[in-house]
Amino acid sequence: MQKNLFLGSSLLLLMFAAGCGNVQSNSEQEIGETGKPQIVTLTQTGCQFVETESKDHQFKTTKAEDCKGINAKTLAERQKGFKPLQLKPGKYIFRVANRDVPYELGFYLRGEGLNQVTLPKVSGGGLTKGATQDYEITLKPGKYVFSCPLNPTPDYPIVVS
């Protein structure tokens, strides 16, 4: 019980510290009884998802190729500040917004490593500048990563327990 309380508190703290504050949480009982998914809001800017990094780096990009150079120079240092999303098993909607990237983006959530074969995944594209799109998935316990191969962003960790 204490571990679950800690994980839930950690997720809320992470989301508010990152400036998101848009996690719409249902109680465990409500999720189990109604099957309503929990919403996790993620914001894409050039070469990154804001909520899981220590800050919005405000990278300026005009094409996906720009991110390859930016990531080559900055990723090792940025990864030190990545904070995994800590989630419980259940139904989720990942609400992904393209805040200001001038080219089409997408979203790809999958199991990490060998778990990629056994854990659920979701992906899609068509996320134009200023648009928001929902990606629904039921997460089972395990380690996941999410990214945008079209931006391209790093793989960001999610732990479901």
N, C-alpha and C positions, 0 to 999 in steps of 0.2 A: 504494500500500500504506500509506504514512504517513497519507494523507488518511483512508482507511477506518479505520485504527487510531485516529486522532484523533476521528472521528465516533462510533465505538463507545465510546471512553472518555468522550466528552462526554455521551452518553446515559446511561451508568451513573452518572457524576458528577451529572448533573441529577436522576436519579431518587433517588439517595441523599441529595442535598442537600435535596430537597423532602420528605424523610421517607417516601418511598414504599418503596424498597428491594425492591419486588416484581416487578421485571422478571425474568422467567424466560427466560434467554437460551440459545439453542442455538448451536453453532458454525455458521459459514456452510456448512461441509461437511455437517453433520447436516441443516440445513434443506433443502439442495439434494437430498440423497439420500433422506431419509425423507418430505419434504413436511410435517413437523411445524411448525405455526405457532408463532411467538414470542408470548408473552403480555405485553401492556402493561396494567398495572393503573392505573385512574383512579378517583378518589374525588370524588363530588359532595357539596357542602354548599350552603347557601343562596347562590345567585347565582354560584357558581364551581366550577371543577375545581381541586382543591388542588395537584396535582403540577406544573402549568405556571405557577402564580403564585408570587411570592416568599414568600408565607405564607398560612396559613389565616386569612382575615379574620373568621371566625366571625359572619357576617351572620345575623341572625335574621329568618326569613320565615315567614309563614303561608299565603301564596298567591303565585302567579307575579307578580302585579302589583307586589308589594313590590320585586322585583328591578329592575323598570324604574326606579323612583325611586332605588334604591341605585346602579345602574349609571350613571344620569345624573349623580350626584354624585361617584362614585369611579373610573369607568372610565379616564379620561384618565391619572390618576396610576398606577393599577394596571397599565395596558398597558406602562409603562416597565419593569416587572419580569418581563414574560412571557418565557419561555424556550422557543423552538421545540423540539419533539421532533425529534431527528435520527435517522432510521431508514434502513435499507437496503431495497431492493426485496425483496418476498417475502410470505409468508403471515403474517398476524397475527390474534390474538384480542385485542380490546380488552375487558378485563374491567372493567365499570363498576359502581360501588357507589353507592347512595344512602345516605350515612351517617346523615343526620339531618333530611332535608327532609320535612315532613309532607304533601306532596302528590306526586302521580305525576310521575315524570321520564322522560326518554328520552335518546337519544344520536344524533347526526347527524354523520357524517364524510363530507366531500366535497372535490373539487378546489377550489382557490382561484381566484376570478375566472373567466376564460374556460375554465380547465381543468376547471371543474365539468361541462362537456359531455363531455369526453373521458376523464377519470380515473374510476376506480371509486368507488362510494360505498356506504355502509351506514347504516341508521337503524332505529330502533325505539323503542317506548315501554313502558309497563307496569312501570316501575321504582319500586316503592313503598318507603317508608321502611324501611331496614335490608336491602333486597334487593340482590342482585348479579346482573348479566346479562352474557352474552358476546355480542360482535358480531364475526363473522369476516369478514375481507376480505383480498384479495391486492392489495398496494400496488405500483404501478408508479412509476418515477421522476417526480417533480413536486412541486408545492407543494399542500398540503391544509390544511383547517381542520376543527376539530371544535367542537361546541357542544351545548347542550341548549336547544332552543327552548321547552320547557315550564318551565324553571327561571326565567327565561331567563339564559343565561350569554353572555359574549362569545365571539367566534370565536377559538380558540386555534390557533396555527400548527404544522404538521408539514412537515418537509422530508424527502423521500425521494430519496436519491442513492446 
